[in-house]
Amino acid sequence: METKNLDKAYKQAAALIQADIKDKIKSGNTKAYNTGRLYDSISSTVKEISTGETIEISMLEYGQYTDNGTIHIDKRGFTEAGLKSADAELEELIGRAAVDDIIISFDQILD
């Protein structure tokens, strides 16, 4: 089965997650923005795995300490907050793309 729509949706989802995490770094109670170095380091890529595709989010190494906290640094939780804020839109985006790909496959079988 071709997954053109799903492949495109994963790329859009990666960009959406990246943007939402960046937004959480700059605002609200998850704010961790000072010089912008952490903000600028947030990136996302879609990677092929044995069961399909996955989205990988990366940031500067110290970002994990700012995000998760340590005994000296308060937890900011911007990654989790960014994922939660993108969740509903991600479900719609991925779900619609999967359905579209299935319909295309059925159409090809019926032709």
C-alpha positions as CSV (number, residue, x, y, z in Angstrom):
1,M,0.0,0.0,0.0
2,E,1.3,3.4,-0.9
3,T,1.5,5.9,2.0
4,K,2.1,9.2,0.2
5,N,-0.5,11.1,2.3
6,L,0.8,9.5,5.5
7,D,4.4,10.3,4.7
8,K,3.4,13.9,4.1
9,A,1.4,14.0,7.3
10,Y,4.4,12.7,9.3
11,K,6.5,15.6,8.0
12,Q,3.8,18.1,8.9
13,A,3.4,16.5,12.3
14,A,7.1,16.8,12.9
15,A,7.0,20.5,12.1
16,L,3.9,21.0,14.3
17,I,5.6,19.3,17.3
18,Q,8.8,21.3,16.8
19,A,6.8,24.6,16.6
20,D,4.7,23.7,19.7
21,I,7.8,22.8,21.8
22,K,9.5,26.0,20.7
23,D,6.4,27.9,21.7
24,K,6.4,26.3,25.1
25,I,10.1,27.2,25.6
26,K,9.3,30.9,25.0
27,S,6.0,31.2,27.0
28,G,4.0,30.3,30.1
29,N,5.1,28.3,33.1
30,T,7.3,26.1,30.9
31,K,9.4,29.1,29.7
32,A,13.1,28.3,29.4
33,Y,14.1,31.0,27.0
34,N,17.1,33.2,27.7
35,T,19.6,33.5,24.8
36,G,17.7,31.5,22.3
37,R,20.4,28.9,21.9
38,L,18.1,26.1,23.2
39,Y,15.2,27.4,21.2
40,D,17.2,27.5,18.0
41,S,18.5,24.0,18.6
42,I,15.1,22.3,18.6
43,S,14.7,20.2,15.4
44,S,12.6,17.4,14.2
45,T,13.1,14.6,11.6
46,V,11.0,11.8,10.3
47,K,12.8,8.5,10.4
48,E,12.0,5.1,8.9
49,I,11.8,2.2,11.3
50,S,10.9,-1.4,10.9
51,T,7.2,-0.8,11.7
52,G,6.8,2.4,9.6
53,E,7.9,5.9,10.6
54,T,8.7,7.8,13.7
55,I,9.3,11.4,14.6
56,E,12.6,12.3,16.3
57,I,12.9,15.6,18.2
58,S,16.4,16.8,19.2
59,M,17.9,19.7,21.1
60,L,21.1,20.7,22.7
61,E,22.3,18.3,25.3
62,Y,21.6,20.6,28.3
63,G,18.0,20.9,27.1
64,Q,17.1,17.6,28.9
65,Y,18.2,19.1,32.2
66,T,16.1,22.2,31.7
67,D,13.1,20.2,30.5
68,N,13.2,17.4,33.1
69,G,14.9,19.4,36.0
70,T,17.7,18.4,38.4
71,I,18.2,19.0,42.1
72,H,19.5,22.5,41.1
73,I,17.3,23.3,38.1
74,D,13.5,23.5,38.3
75,K,11.7,21.2,35.8
76,R,10.2,23.2,32.9
77,G,8.4,20.4,31.0
78,F,8.3,22.1,27.7
79,T,8.5,18.9,25.7
80,E,5.6,17.3,27.3
81,A,3.6,20.5,27.2
82,G,4.4,20.9,23.5
83,L,3.3,17.4,22.7
84,K,0.1,17.8,24.7
85,S,-0.8,21.0,22.9
86,A,-0.2,19.4,19.5
87,D,-2.0,16.1,20.4
88,A,-5.5,16.8,19.0
89,E,-4.2,18.3,15.8
90,L,-1.8,15.3,15.4
91,E,-4.5,12.8,15.7
92,E,-6.6,14.5,13.1
93,L,-3.6,15.0,10.7
94,I,-2.3,11.4,10.9
95,G,-5.8,9.9,11.0
96,R,-7.0,11.7,7.9
97,A,-3.9,10.9,6.0
98,A,-4.2,7.2,6.9
99,V,-7.8,7.1,5.8
100,D,-7.0,8.9,2.5
101,D,-4.2,6.3,1.8
102,I,-6.6,3.4,2.5
103,I,-9.2,4.9,0.2
104,I,-6.6,5.3,-2.6
105,S,-5.6,1.7,-2.2
106,F,-9.2,0.5,-2.3
107,D,-9.8,2.5,-5.4
108,Q,-6.7,1.0,-7.1
109,I,-7.9,-2.5,-6.2
110,L,-11.4,-1.8,-7.6
111,D,-10.0,-0.4,-10.9
